[in-house]
Amino acid sequence: MKTVNGKSYRHGHGSDEQHKKDQALFSQLLEHHKLLSRKTIMIENGIRARTTSDDPHLATVLQEHVEGMEKRFGMGKAIRSWDPLFAALFEYKEAIQMCYHMIENGVEAIVTSEDPKLVELIHSHDLTLHGFIEEGFEAGKRESPKPDWLE
């Protein structure tokens, strides 16, 4: 575990070129959060969500961000590993299925798990993403909401 600026990073603190690119995309999304829209449908074992923007450039940034996060997740390269929710997503990544589709103006995501505890984790992550879109950088500064079972 690495500690930076008082935050403990459970899965390392990224500083490689890909991490810098991913962070820059995320910052653009937070900066222009009011131009984003997210709609979520709860399904039996997770969520189906669409995140879009009427701004073509921002829609492309969103799609690039999701592609980057999908790669990071697949390689086990955590982001926000100081945040217990994000650390848990990486710890349980083998039991979470994520399927992304690029759609006009954004991305559709279907995130599921057969484990009811992990469905709670998925729902908390969805609340976090809604917070990012509603509040931008303010939401990005604090820990995400998390299930009661997660420390």
Secondary structure by P-SEA (a helix, b strand, c coil): ccccccccccccccccaaaaaaaaaaaaaaaacccbbbbbbbccccbbbbbbbccaaaaaaaaaaaaaaaaaaaaccccccccaaaaaaaaacccbbbbbbbccccbbbbbbbccaaaaaaaaaaaaaaaaaaacaaaaaacccccccccc
